[in-house]
Amino acid sequence: MTNITKPTLKWVGGKTKLKYLISDALSLLQSKNNQTFDYYEPFFGGGSIFFHLKDLGLIDSAYLNDAIPQLVSYYEIISDRKNLGTFIEQCEEIEVKFNKLLSQKERPVSEYKALVSEFNSIWVKEKIVSETEESTNQKKYIQINPKTKKQKIRSAVLMQAINKLCFNGMFRVNGNNQFNVPIGSYKKVNIVDTENLINASLYLSNAQITCSSYKEVIENIKKKNHFIYLDPPYIPNSETSNFTDYSSQGFKYKDHVELGKIFLKLAEDGNNVILSNNNNQLAREIFLQNEKLYAYEVLVSKSINSKKDGRGKIGELLVSTFELQNIEEKFDLKRI
Ligand SMILES: C[S@@+](CC[C@H](N)C(=O)[O-])C[C@H]1O[C@@H](n2cnc3c(N)ncnc32)[C@H](O)[C@@H]1O
């Protein structure tokens, strides 16, 4: 039986629903070319597609990247099997503590805030600055990186715990790079799934994980035998959608336009790329600038949306540099 390795974190915009489509598309491409491909995922997030492709044995070399340093540091730690003992022990300690509090019907807000503030203290240093003796103290926030292995493991433990305890698994930081998502409503929490973590760790240990802009990753791609999956933050369907700011810099309209140009260049240079986004007019304008691209609408069910009427099935846009022949019917893809 094939393993089913799930993402180790909940992630907004997670692509679990598209994983069979992407794996079929990659199989199609590989059998057409009679070779395996290197895999690039420059907007990694929770990595649902990567874990699925590894389960199916479809990829060997993988280059993964995300712009969030706390997230990449987390993956670096869990990718090393030697760290897992301490990591699991500390996660289980937090799980036992929070489940005890939750069973007493308490909402452990102050205990959750203590975890968040410990996490932030690893990544942001507060410095008091007072210019003159009369002036009131002002604070400056400096971004720092965990230095010791112990600190890095603790940061990964806190990332894991906070992700499972916070509202909807969101990762959002304020202007000072401090995580600021409130606690969610849970009756019981499962902070870590040990068996799944061990599989994920093994898969990640064979991959290269970087923390930079997607642009740098793309610039460094030299060979042609690769497959790139681009899953950038969504272009909002409505102006009130507020799930598009994943990092402190956010990913704004101009960033999408720039990505549109980079995607077009990748396509013209003969790369194998699939890009996904919301299927709205703006996304189609930005990503469908060449009639040689293959664009499809695929219906996926969404659980995270800010409005009740936004729940249910919604159309996502898939743009591919190669034709998704044979799988159009299987996944009910509508050619755009
Ligand atoms: C839609 S999510 C990816 C979800 C992922 N496919 C999954 O299944 O979980 C987009 C990701 O892009 C990352 N990101 C945002 N701006 C970026 C940038 N300029 N370069 C690289 N990654 C970026 C975010 O941190 C976020 O994790």
The ligand as an ORCA input file, in Angstrom:
! r2SCAN-3c Opt
* xyz 0 1
  C      -0.724     29.613     -1.506
  S       0.603     29.429     -0.383
  C       1.326     27.897     -0.911
  C       0.560     26.726     -0.388
  C       1.184     25.378     -0.696
  N       1.103     25.059     -2.090
  C       0.501     24.297      0.138
  O      -0.024     23.306     -0.400
  O       0.495     24.439      1.362
  C       1.754     30.632     -0.900
  C       3.109     30.610     -0.171
  O       3.960     31.568     -0.805
  C       4.841     32.129      0.175
  N       5.357     33.410     -0.367
  C       4.767     34.644     -0.364
  N       5.545     35.534     -1.020
  C       6.622     34.861     -1.466
  C       7.783     35.217     -2.224
  N       7.971     36.459     -2.677
  N       8.700     34.262     -2.512
  C       8.535     32.990     -2.059
  N       7.466     32.586     -1.324
  C       6.513     33.513     -1.034
  C       3.956     32.261      1.401
  O       4.755     32.316      2.565
  C       3.066     31.006      1.302
  O       3.580     29.964      2.084
*
